[in-house]
Amino acid sequence: MLRRLTPALLALSLPAAAAVQDPNPAKSAIPDDKDPVTTASGLRYSVLRAGEPDGDHPAIGDRVTVHYTGWLTDGTEFDSSRRRGEPARFALGRVIPGWNEGLQLMTRGTRCKFTIPPDLGYGERGFGAVIPPKATLVFDVELIDFEKAPAFVALPAEGRSKTESGIEYVIEEAGRGEPLTAADHVELHYAVWTTVGEPVMSYFDERAPVRTAIGDLRLPFLRELLLTLREGGSCRAEVKTADAFPGSRPPALGDAATCIWMVKAAKVFAVPAFVAPDKDKLTRTDSGLQYQVLVEGSGRKPAASDRVRVHYAGWLEDGTLFDSSHGRGEPAAFELSGVIPGWTEGVQLMAEGSTYLFVIPPALAYREAGHPPKIPGNATLVFRVELIEIVR
């Protein structure tokens, strides 16, 4: 999986994931102050645009979505989510102190100018080639949205249910729709505490949500808990530490025998249903690849050297699903030359906007070796592929 590079503002706490920096940054206009206020820490801020007048404020641990531009005091622009065309998302508390303090002053929709002294920024060391030592930084920050971090709630002594293996749990949110099954693909939110409420870990600590088929989860207790839920539903459970962390346990748990988990099926992603290929509708190429046009697009056709974005689902011939971008809730992007031969050949037949069904023989897929544990040796594969766009 490819990971996005983290903007420079995150680098103080996450130096290994710092953004690539322009060695010759441009200069741009810094907004003027509007009735600036200086806090006790030395942070100077002014409200450029008011947000929700009675809205909530984010707190440490909450996940925020922001647009921002950052300058040195001489107008040198060193980073901007606006120029990248994509907001930054992170858990508050994992950025420089000036941001941790300033964002807690804002409500959704607020846009502020922060002037951050060195001790609330990157201090005496600076950051990379762009932010010099002891630099005062200026940011134009817009708080687009935020999500509250999970809060600890002790399990009540009464009213607990038990899973088949004996895990005690309570349903917190009922959710909607039908009960989940092992085949469902979900966005999993979770948090772990000690039995007295000390935080251990949370999906908020991750760079991206966990998206997986329930049946693919390696920890049996997680599968069990999710199968008690519906989409949007959540539960809290007391889990044996040895079951939750069969390898090395987090230091925060010490020698505790149990820990408290919150598990939520935040979203369920629909995967196309398997339809057995109709031999009478398949076209066969010289290589042995077979395909059926489900939707014919009108865009460009890719070359083998192109990068493409697709949605897809892949099955064995008996209808067993082994992979799907739909189940992760977002398209896949890759170099067409870097995938199995059946894909390299087949996707070049498609125009942007097309959806094809491919039947790929072993010689154009994973051959005798297969791709354990899901794809056995000498397996013929069936794919439903939608070509969204060519990314040059």
N, C-alpha and C positions, 0 to 999 in steps of 0.2 A: 504494500500500500504506500502511495506517495503521500507525504505530509507537506502541508504548506509551511513556508518559512514564517516564523513569528516576527512581527514588527519590532523595530529597535527598542521601543518602549518597554518590551518585556525582558530585555536582555539582562537587566540587573539581577533578576532571580533565575533566569533561564539562559545562561550564556551560550550553551551549546546550540540553541535554536535561533540565534539572532538573525535579523534580516540582512540580506545582501545590501551593501551600502554603495551609493554613487560616490566615487572619489572626487568628482568635480560637481558638487551639488549647486543647483541654481538658487538665486535669491528671489523672494517673492514678498508681497506686502503682508505685514503683520497687522491684524485688526487693532484699532485704537481701544484703549480702556474705556469702560463705562462705569463710573462710580466704583472704582476698585476698592476691595476690602483685603486687608492683610490679617491672616489668622495668627494665633499664638506661635505656631510652628515656623512662620515666615513665608508660608504660601500666600501669594497674591492672586486674587481672582476677581473677575468682573463678569457679570451676566450679559452676554451679547444678545440672547433671546430667551425669554422666560418659557418654561415648559408647563406641565400640569400644575395648576396653582395649589391644589390640595393632594397632589400625588404622593406616592410612597418614595422613599429614598433607598438606594441600594446600600447594603451593608457588606462588610468583609465576608467573603465566601460566596456572595451572589455572583452569578454569571451575567456580565454586561455585554451589550452590543453597542459600539461607538464608531463614529467617524471622527477623524482627527487629522490635523496637520501640525508638525513640529518644526520650530526654528531655533537657531541660535539668536542671540540678541541683535546681531548685525543683519538679520534678515535671511541668513543662509537656511534654506529649507532642507532638513535632513531626513524627513520621513513623512508620508501622507497616505492614509487609507483612501482618501478621496481620489488621489491620482491613480491608485490601483483599481478603483472602481468597486471595492468590496469592503464592507465594514470589518472592524476587528472585533473578535469575541474572546473573552477570557474571564477567569474567575478573579474577582476583586480580592486583593491581598497578594497577588502574584506579580504585581507591577511596582514601579518606583513609588516611594512614599508620597510624593506630591500628587500622583494619580490616585493612590489609595485614599488620601484625604479628600481631594477635590471632588471626586465622583460621588462621594457620600453626601455632598452638599446639593446634588442635583436631583431633579425629578425627570421623568420621561419627557423628551422633547426639548429639554434645556440645552442651550449652547453657551459655553463659557470660555473665557480666555484665562489660562493659567500661566503665571510667571513663577517658575520653580527654581529656588536657589540650589546650589550644588549639593548641599547636605540632604535635600529631598529628591535629588536626581541621581546623577552618576558619580558624585563626589569627586575626590581628588584624582581618581584614575581616568575619568571620562569613559568613552566607549568607542572602540575602533578608531578609524581614521577621521570620522566626521565630528564626533562630540569630544572636544578637548577636555583636559583636566580642569576641574573647578568651574565648569560651564554653567551659567544660568540658562535655563531653557524656557521657551515660550510655546504654548500649545493652544490651538483652537479646537475644542472638544465638544462634540454633540452626543448626548446620551440618547440613543435611539430606543433602547429597550433594556430590560433586565429580568432575570429569572431568579427567584428566591432560592437560596440553598436549602436543602432539606433540614428540618429542625428535629432534634431528638425528642421523642415521646416514649416514655417507659411503657412496656407492655402491661396491661391491667392484669391483676391476679385472676379475675373472673372473665368468662366469656371467650376463652381461647379455643381455637380449633386445632386439630392435628392432621398432618399429612400422613400418608401411608407409612413413612419411615419414622414417624413420631415427632417431627418438627412442630413446635407450638407456634401458632401465628394468629394474628387478628387482621381482618380485612379493614383497610383504612378508607379506600374509595372503591365504590362498587364497580365503576367502569360501565361500558355499554356494549351491546351486541352479544354474540355467543361466547361461551367459555373458550379460552385459547387451547390450541392443540400443539403437539410437538412440531408439526409442520409449519406453524405460523412463524413469520419473520417479524421481529419486534425491534423497536428502539427501547433499549433497557436503561432505565435510570435506577441507581442504587446508592445507598449510603450505609456506612458501618460505624457503630459506636461501641464503646465498652458498655457494660450493663449499668454504669452510673452516668452515662451520657457524654463521655469524652470522645471527640471525633477520632476516627481511625483512618478512613478513606472514603471517597465519594466519586461518583461519575463526574462531578464538578472538577475533580483534579485532572481529568483526562482532556486531551486536546480536541477530541471529537466524541460524540455519543457512541455507545456500544450498539451496533446493529447486527442482529444475528438471527438465525433460525433457532427456535427454542431447543429443538432436538440436537443442535450442534454444540450446546453449552457443555463444557467438560465437567462442571460441578453438579452432581446430581441434585443437591438441595435447591439450587437455583432453578433447575427444570421443574422440580416439584412445586416450588412457590409460584412460578409463573403460570403453571397449569391450574392454579386456584383462581386466576384472574380473568378479566375481560379487558378489552382495549381501554386504555385510560385508567384502569384500576390499579390499586396499590395495596400492599400488605406490609406488616411489620412482623418479624419473627425472631425468636431466640434460637441461635444456631450454635452447635458445638464448634469451638474454634478449630479443632482438628479437621472437621469436615469443610469448614469455610476456607481454611488455609492449610491444605495438606502438605505443602512444602514449608518454607520458612514463614513464620507468622510476623505481622507488623510489630515493631517494638512497642507501640502504644498499648498492645494487648497484654504484654508481660506474660504471666503464666495463667491468665484467666481461662477458665474452662469453656465459657460461652461468650457470645457477642450478640449484639442486636443489629439486625439488618432491616432496611427499608428497601423494598423491591417494587418497581412500577413499570408496567407495560405502557410506556408513554404513547407509542404509536404502533399500529400494525400495518405492515406494507403488503399490498396485494401482489401476488405473483401470477402471471398468466397460467391458466390451466393447461395441462398436457393434453395434446390432441395427437393421436397416432398419425403419422404421415400417410397420405393417400398415394399409393404407388402410381396410380393413373395420372396424378397431377404433378409428379416430380419430373424435373429435367436433369439429365445426367451429363456431366462434363467428361472430357477425355481422362481426367485424373481419377475419376470415380466419385467425385463430389456430386451429391444430388441436392436440388433446391426447388422450392415452390415460392412463387411470388404471392404474398398475402396482401401487400399494399405497394403500389408502384409510385415512387416519389418522382419529383421533377427537378431536383437539384443536381449538383455536380457529382461525378463518380470519383472515388479516391484512387490514388496510385499506391503501390506497395510501400512507398517511402513516406506516405502521409500519416499523420496522427488523426485519429477519429474519436468521436464521442458516440457511444451506443448504449441502448438498454437491451438487455438480453436475459434469457433463461436457458439453462442447459439440463437435459435429462438423459438418462440411459434409455435404451430401447423399450424397457418395461415401464417407463413413466416415472422412474425414481429421479427426483430433482437433486442435482449435485451442486448447482451454483446459480445465482441470479443477482443481477444488479438491482432489479426491482425490490428484492428482499432487503437490500441495503438502503433503499430510499433515494438513490442517486445514480446517474449514469456512470459508466466506466469510460475512461479515456486512456488510450494506449497507442503506441506505434504499430501500424499494421504489419510491419516486417517482423515484429517481435512476438507473434502469437503462433498458434498451431497452423500448419499449412492449409487446412480446410478453411480457417478464418481468413487467412491472407488472400487466398483465391476467391472465396465467396463474397467477402465484403466489397471487393473491387467490382463485382457485378452490379452492386447496388447504387442507386442515386440517393442523395440526401432526401430524407422523408420516407424512404422505403422500409418495409418490413418483410423479411424473408424467413422461410423455414429451411434449415439446412439439415441434411442427414450426412454425417461425416464418418467415413470408414476408418478403421484403426490406423491404416497407413498414413492418413492425413491428420491424425489426432495424436494419441499417446502410445500407439503401437503395442508391442508385447508387454512393455513394462507397466502400462497404465499410469494412473496418478493416484496412488493410495492416499487416504483410505477410501475415497469415494468412487474412484473410477478404476475398475479392474482392468487387467491386461486384455488386449484384443477387443476393446469395447467400441461399438459403434455409438456415436453420440448424436443427439437431436438438439438443435438450437433454434430458438426463435430470436431473431436479431432485428432491432430497429436502428437504422443509421440516422442519428440526429443531425450530426454535422461533421464536416471535415475541418480539423484544426490545423492550419498550415504551420 
